[in-house]
Amino acid sequence: MLSLTGAGLTVTAVAIFAVTLTLVIAQPKGLSIGWSAAGGAVVALALGVVDLANVATVWGIVWNATITFVAVIVISLILDRVGFFEWAALHMLRAARGSGLRAFIYLLVLGALVAALFANDGAALILTPIVYEQTKALGFGRRQALPFVMAAGFIADTTSLPLVVSNLVNIVSANFFHIGFVTYAATMTPVDLVAFAASVGVLYVFYRRSLPARYDLQILPEPRTAIRDIRLFRAGWAVLGVLLGGYLLSEPLHFPVSVPSSLAAAAFLALAARSEALSSAKVLREAPWKIVVFSVGMYLVVYGLFNAGLTTYLSDALRGASHAGLVPAALAGGFGAAGLSAVMNNMPTTLIGALSIHGAHLAGLTHTTLVYANVVGADLGPKFTPIGSLATLLWLHVLETKGIKISWGQYFRQGIVLTVPVLAITLLALAGWVTLIH
C-alpha cells in the first residue's frame, strides 16, 4: 500500500472517483456496477487513498441500508409475480370511473404508496411496465400513454421521503446520523405529503393537454384476474403488516430495520417456494445483490475524497448558508445535494453530504434541517438528469424495451422543469415543519 499526502492524495482521490463513477454510469460492455465500484475501492486501497480501518467504517455505514434494500426488493418481486401491483393498478383505474384525469391522479397515489413501502426502485421498475401495459390495453396512443409512464417514474423518487425504507438514500442517512424509524417518519411524512401534492400539480400542468378525457371501463379486466396465487397474495398482506409492525418497534426496542425486513423476506420466500406462480430461486437470483458490493465499493471511493479533505469545502459552504437562517440553509443543502446527485449520482452524493454536514459541526435546528435537506436533495435531485440514479437508467431501459424511447436531452428538459419547483416547495415545507415540531 502506497502512502499519499497533500496534493498527490487529492489528485489521486479525485481521479479514482471520476473513473469509477464513469464506469458505473456507462457500464461498458455490460460491466456490473458492483465490479466497477469494487475495482475503484481496490485501487483506492492499493494507492493509500483509503485504509483498512476505513473499510470497517464504511461497512458500519452501509450494511443496514443494503441488507434492508435487498430484502424489500425481494418482497416486492414476489408480490409482483403474484399480481399484487397489477391488481392494485386495475382497482385504481376502475375507481377512476373512466376519467383520464382521475386515473392519472389515482395512479400517482398508487405510485406514492408503492414508493413509500417498497422503495423508489421497486415503484419505478415494477409499476411502470404495469401502468404502460394497462394504458396500452385501454387503447391509449404514445402521446396519451407518455404522461402516465413518465409520471410513474417521477413520483417514485419525489415521494420516496416518508419512511426510512422508502429509499436507499434514506436508510444510509438515518443510519449515519442515528435517526430511528419513528422519529424519521414523524419528520418526513408531512414533508412527503407536500412533495406529493407539488408533484401532482406540476405533472398535471405539464401533461394536461396529453391526458385522455375518457376511457372505456369495459375493456379493463376484473382486478381478481391479475392474481396468480391467491394463497400467496393473502399471505402478502400479512407479511406487510408484520413488516410495518417491525419497523415501528425498531426504534423503541433499538434494533436495525434490516432485522424485520430480512425476516419478512425470508418468511415470504419460504411461502413462495411452494407456489407454482413463481420460482423463489429466480427471485433470489434477480435480487439486487450487486448493490451490496456497489455500496461498499463506491462509498470507499467517496471516503477517499473525505480523506483528501475535499468535503471540508462543502462543510464551509453549509456553515456559511446556516448563518443566513434556516430557510437558506435548507435550500442550500437541498439544492446542493440535488445538483451533485444530478452530475455524479445520488448514492455517492448521500455520503458526501453526510460527511460534510458532520464536518460542519452545526447543532440544533440547523443541523437537523441540513440532515433532512440532504435526503430531500438526494431523493429528488436524480430527476434532473438520467444519470442521477441507477434506478432512472434502468427505468429508461425498461421504457425503451416497451417502444418508448426518451432521449437524454428530452429527459433533461422535462426533468429541470418538473423537479425545480417540487424541490423548492418541499425544502420550504421541510424548514417550516422542522421549526414547528422542535
N, C-alpha and C positions, 0 to 999 in steps of 0.2 A: 504494500500500500504506500503510495506516494504522500508527501506532506506538502500542501499548498498553503500559501498565505497571501494576504493583500490582494493586489490587482490580479495575480495569477489565479487565485481562488475564485474571484468574481467572474473573470472571463470564462473559466472552465465551467463553473456552475451554470452560467447563462447559456453557454454553448450546448451543454448536455441537455438542459431543459428544452432548448429550441429544437434540437434534433429529435429528442424523444417525443415531444408534442407533435411535430410534423409527421413522424411515423404513425403515431396514434390516430391522427386525423385522416391522413392519406391512406393508411393501411395498404401499402404497395403489395401487389400480388397476393392479396388476402391475408397479409401478415396480421396475426391476432394482436389486439391491443394489450393483452397480457404479456406477450413476448416482448413487445416494444417497450413497455414500462419496465419489465424485469431487466431487459438489456440496459436501459438507461440507469437503473439502480446499480447494476453490477459495475458499470463503468464509473459511476459516481463513487462507489466504494473503493474501486481499484485506484482511482486518482486522488483519493483522500478528501473528496468534497463532503462526504458523509462517513461516519464510522459505525462500528457495530452497536455502540450504545444508541445511536440514532435509529437503528433498525428496531430496537426494543421500544423506543419512544413512539415511533410511527405505528407499530403494531398495536400499542396501547390506545392510540387514537382511532384506528380504523377497524379493529376486529369486531366490535359490536355492530358497527354500521354494515359491514359487508355480510356478516352472518345473517343479520336481520333482513337485509335486502334480498339475499338469495332465498331465504325461507318464504318471504312474502311473494316473490315471483313464482316459486314452486306452487304455492296455494292458488295464485291467480291462474297459472297454467292449467291446473286440474279443473278449476271452475270453468275455464274457457272450454275445455274438452267436453265437459258435460252439458254445455249450452247455457250456462248461467248468465253470461253477459248478453248473448243473443236474446234470451228470454226477457231480460230487463229492457233491452232496446225496443223489442216488439211491444212491450207494455207501454213504454213511453210514447211510441208512435200511435198506438191505439188511444191513449189518453189525450193526445192532441186533437182527436176527432177530425182529422183531415185538414187541419190548418197548417200551412207551411211554416208560419211564424211560430206557432205554439210548438210544433215538432222541433224546430231549431232550438228554442229555449229549453224544452224538456230534455233534449239530448245533451245540452250543455250542463244541465243539472246532473244527469247521469254521469257525464264525464268528470264532473267535480267530485261526486261521491266515490267513483272508482279511484280517482287520483288520491283522495284522502285515505282510503282504506288499503289500496293495493299499489301505491306509489305511482309517480308520474309515468314511469316507463311502462308499467302494466296498462295504464289508461291509454296512452298513446299508441302502443304497439298492438294491443289486443282489441281495443274498442274501435279504432279507426277502420280496420278492414270490415268489421261488422256493420258499422254505420254506412260504409261505402256500398256493401252488398245490399243493404236494405234500400238505400236511395236508388240503386240500380234496379232493384225489383219493382220499385214504385214507378219506374219509367222516367226518372229524372235524367236530363242531359248533363253533359260535363259542366256547363255553366251553373246549373241548378244544384248539382252534387258537390261542387267545389266548396261552397260555404260550409257545408256540413263536415267534410273531411278536414278542411283547414281549421275549423273551429274545434274539432275533436283534439287535434294536436296542440292547439294553442291553449285551450282550457286545461289540459293535462298538466302543464307547467305552472300557469298563473294561479291555479287553485291547489297547488301541492304544498301549501303552507300549514294547514291546520294541525296536523299531528306529527310527532317525531318521525313516524314510519312513512309519511307521505312522500318523502324524497330522500335519497341517499345523502344529499347535502344537509338536510335537517338532522339526520342521525349523527353525522360526523360533528356538526356544530354543537348539538346538545351534549354529546359525549365529551367534546373538548372543554366545554365550559360547565360541565356537571349540572345540566338542567334536566330535571325529572319530567316524566311524561305528562303528568297533570299540570305542572307549572307551565310547561311549554304550550300545551293545548289551551290553557286559560288565557295566555297572552296572544297566541296566534290565530285561534279560531275566529274571533271577531274581525281580525285583520283580513283573514281569508274570505270572509263573507263580503267585505268591502271589495276585495280583489275580484271576487266572482261577479258582483254587481257591475263593477267597472268593465270587466271583460265582456259581459253580455252587452252592455251599452255600446262599447267600441266595436265589437264584432257586428252588431246589428247595423250600426251606421255605415260600416264599411261594406257589408254584403247585402243590405236590404233590397237592392234592385235585382239581385240574382236569386233571391228566395222564391220558390214556387208559392203561388197563392193557395192552392188546394192540392190534395192528392186523394186517390181513391182508396178508401179503407178496405174495400172488398178484396183488394189484391193482397193485403197482408195476411200471412198465415196466423193461426192461433199461437199465442206465446208458448203454450204447453208442447207444441210440436218441436220446439227448439231443444227440449230436454232429452238428452240421450241416455241418462241413467237416473231415474227418479230417486233411487235409494241414496246415491252419492250426492245428488242435488240437495236433498233434505239434510244430509249429513253436513253439507257445506254451510248451511245456516247455523248449525250447532257449533261447527268449528269457528266460524266468525264470531259468535257470541262468546265462546271461551277465550278466543284470541283477544277481543276487546277487553274482557274482564281481566285478563293477564296484564295487558298494557296499563290499565288503571291501577292495578295493585303494585306495579313495578316501582313506583316512586315511594309510597309509604313503607313497602317491605324491602326496599333497597336491593332490587335485582335488575340486571340489564334487560332491555326489551327483546334482546336476542333469545332469551330463555323461553318466553311464551310463544314467540314466532317459530322457533325451532321445534318445540314440542308439538305445536299445532300442525306444522308442515309434515312432521314425521307421522303423526296420527292420521292425517289426511292421505298421505302416501300409502300407509298400511291398508286403509279402506279402499283406495283406488286400485291396489294390487289385485283385488277380487272382481274388478269391473271389466266388462267386455267393451266398454265405450272408449277406453284409452289404455295406453301402456304406461305404467308407472316408471318403468325403466327408461322409456323415451322421454318422459317428463324430466327425470333426473339428468339425462344427457343434455336436454335443452336448457337446463338451469344455467344462469349466468356465472359459471364458475370462474370464467376469465376475469370477472370483476374483482374477485378476491386478489388475484395476482396483480391486476391493474392497480387496485387501491394501494397496496403496499409499495409496489414499484414506483408509481407516479408520485406518491406522497414522499417517498425517499428522495426522489429527484427534486421535488419542491423544497424539501427540508435543506437541500444543498444551497438554495437561494437564501434561506434563513441563516445558514452558517456563514454565508458570504456577506451578510449584513444588509442585503438588499431590502428586506422588509422594514428596516428602520426608516426608510424614506416614506413608506406608507404610514407608519406609526406617527411620524411627524405631521403628515398631512391630516390625519384623523384628529390629532391633538389640536391642530390649528382650526379645523372646522368646528370642533366642540366648543371653542371659545366664543363662537358666533351664536350659539344656542342649540337647543335640542333639535329643532326642525332642520336647520342647516346641517347638523351632524348626521341626521337620518338620511337626508337627501344625498349628502356627500358619500356616506358609507354605502348606501344602496346603489346609487348610480355608478360609484367606483367599482363595486363588485360586479355590477351588470356589465360595465364596459370591459372589464378584464375577462369575464365569462365569455363575452361575445368574440373576443380575439384569441383566447387561449384555453377555452373550455371551462365549464363551471366546477369540475372536480378539483383541479389544482387551485383554482381561484378560492375555493372554500377554505382550504388550509392556509393559503397566503393571507387571506383576510383575517382568519382566526389568529394567526401568529402576529399579524400587525396590530390587531386590537389588543392582544395580550401585551405586546411590547409598548403600546401607548400609555399603559399604566393609568388608565382612567377609572373612575369609580362611580357608584350611584346610578342615576337615571341615564347619564350619558353612556356609560359602559353597557348597560342593559340595552339601550336603544341601538347602539352600534352592533352588538351581537346579533340582534334580530334583523337589523337592516342588512347585514352581510348575508343572512339567509334569504331575505326577500330578493336582494340583488342577484344572488347566485341561482335562485329558483326561476326568476323571471328574465334575467339577462340573456340566457341561452336563446330566447325567441328573437333576438336581434339578428343573429346570423345562423346559418346551417351548422357551423362548427361549434356553436355554443355548448352543445351537449351531445353525447354519443347517442342518446335516445332520438334526437332530432335527425341525425344522419340515418339511423335505422328506419325511422318513420318515413323519411323521404324515399328510401329504398322500397319500403312496403307500398307506397303510393305508386312508384314507378312500375312495380310488378302488376298493378291494377290498371295501368294505362294512363295514369295521371302524372305527367312529368312537370315538375316545378323547378325552373332554373334558379341558380343561386342569386342572380340579380333580382328576379321576381320575388323570391323569398325575402331578400334583404329589404326591398322596398316596402313590402307588406309588414315585415317584422318591425321596422322602425315606426311606421305609422300606428300600428296596433299596440306595441309594447310601451312606448314612451309615456302616453297618458295613463295607462294602467299602472305602471311602475310608480309614477309620481303620486297618483291618488293613494296607492297602497302604502307608500312610505309616509305620507302625511297622516294617514289613518293610524299607522304604527306609532308615530310620535305622539299623537293625541291620546291613543289608548294606553300607552305606557305611562304617560303623565297621569292619567285618570286612575289607574289601578295601583300605582305606587305612592 
